[in-house]
Amino acid sequence: MKNTINRGPRFYDPEHRSPKTNAIVVAVFCVLFGGALWISVTDTLYQQQKLHCEQGWQPACEALK
């Protein structure tokens, strides 16, 4: 009798994929994660500068222009 482990649906199983597929998945993950990080950091810094400008900090107002 064959010993099988029920893993459920196999959306992505790196042990049974080619190295090229694994590299593509890792590259896509890195691009998406990097993009999300970039958007979150730049948005946070923009909101911080906007708040500082509203509080009267002139350098923050000049940076927003």
C-alpha positions as CSV (number, residue, x, y, z in Angstrom):
1,M,0.0,0.0,0.0
2,K,1.4,3.4,-1.0
3,N,2.0,5.8,1.9
4,T,0.3,9.1,1.1
5,I,-0.1,12.1,3.3
6,N,-3.3,14.1,2.7
7,R,-2.1,17.6,2.3
8,G,-5.3,19.0,0.9
9,P,-5.4,21.0,-2.3
10,R,-1.9,21.5,-3.8
11,F,-1.9,25.2,-4.8
12,Y,1.8,25.4,-4.6
13,D,4.1,22.6,-3.5
14,P,7.8,23.6,-4.0
15,E,9.1,20.1,-3.6
16,H,7.2,19.0,-6.7
17,R,7.8,22.0,-8.9
18,S,10.7,22.8,-11.2
19,P,13.5,25.2,-10.0
20,K,12.4,27.7,-12.7
21,T,8.8,27.7,-11.3
22,N,10.2,28.2,-7.8
23,A,12.4,31.1,-8.9
24,I,9.4,32.8,-10.6
25,V,7.3,32.4,-7.5
26,V,10.0,33.8,-5.3
27,A,10.6,36.7,-7.7
28,V,6.9,37.5,-7.8
29,F,6.7,37.4,-4.0
30,C,9.7,39.7,-3.6
31,V,8.2,42.2,-6.1
32,L,4.8,42.2,-4.4
33,F,6.3,42.4,-0.9
34,G,8.7,45.2,-1.9
35,G,6.0,47.1,-3.6
36,A,3.7,46.9,-0.6
37,L,6.6,47.9,1.7
38,W,7.4,50.9,-0.5
39,I,3.8,52.1,-0.7
40,S,3.3,51.8,3.1
41,V,6.5,53.6,3.9
42,T,6.0,56.5,1.5
43,D,2.3,56.9,2.5
44,T,3.3,57.0,6.2
45,L,6.0,59.6,5.6
46,Y,3.6,61.7,3.5
47,Q,1.0,61.6,6.2
48,Q,3.6,62.5,8.8
49,Q,4.8,65.5,6.8
50,K,1.2,66.6,6.2
51,L,0.5,66.5,10.0
52,H,3.7,68.4,10.7
53,C,2.7,71.0,8.2
54,E,-0.7,71.4,9.8
55,Q,1.1,71.9,13.1
56,G,3.1,74.8,11.6
57,W,6.4,73.2,10.8
58,Q,7.7,75.2,7.8
59,P,10.3,72.6,6.6
60,A,7.5,70.0,6.3
61,C,5.3,72.4,4.4
62,E,8.1,73.2,2.0
63,A,8.8,69.4,1.5
64,L,5.1,68.9,0.5
65,K,5.3,71.5,-2.3
